[in-house]
Amino acid sequence: MPEICRFFGIVISMFYADRSPPHSHARYGEHRAIIEIESSALLSGSLPPRLLWANDFPHSDSTWPHSQALLAQHAAHLTDEERRLVLHDNVAELYGLAR
């Protein structure tokens, strides 16, 4: 399966003729997951709880000034605990920030 990118041990790949909905495959150590592209929903598998959210402000192709609406849409399927991890706790742990 063709690789799209590889970073910090995570490998993202995609196959042109794969089934619907459009999705990517993620590998990280022994973890495997299939993630829907449009919603970022986990379709199958599992990954360690290390997901972070970020936008690309101030670049011209970023989602700003609509980042909050897009974030609400993408995080709608998350539980309160998952939302806290993605939007705060995982970043704080990664950068050693006080909680």
C-alpha positions, 0 to 999 in steps of 0.5 A: 500500500503506498505511503503518504507520510511517515513521522515519529514512527507513524505510517499513513498510507492510502490505496487508490481503489480502496472501498468507501468511504474515503479513508487512510490507514495508520500504523504505529508500532503494533497498532493499526487503524482505518480512519475516515478522511472527512470526519477523522472517525475511527472506522476500525482498529485502534491507536494509542490515545495520543491524537492532537488537534492543530490548525495551520494559522496564519498560513493562507490555506488554513481553516481560520477564521472557521477553525472553531466550527470545523473543530466542533464538526470533527470532534462531534463524535468524541466523548468529553474525555476524548475531547479533553485529551485531543484538545488539551491533555495530550499537548500538555503531556507532549510539551511538558506543560503544567495542567 
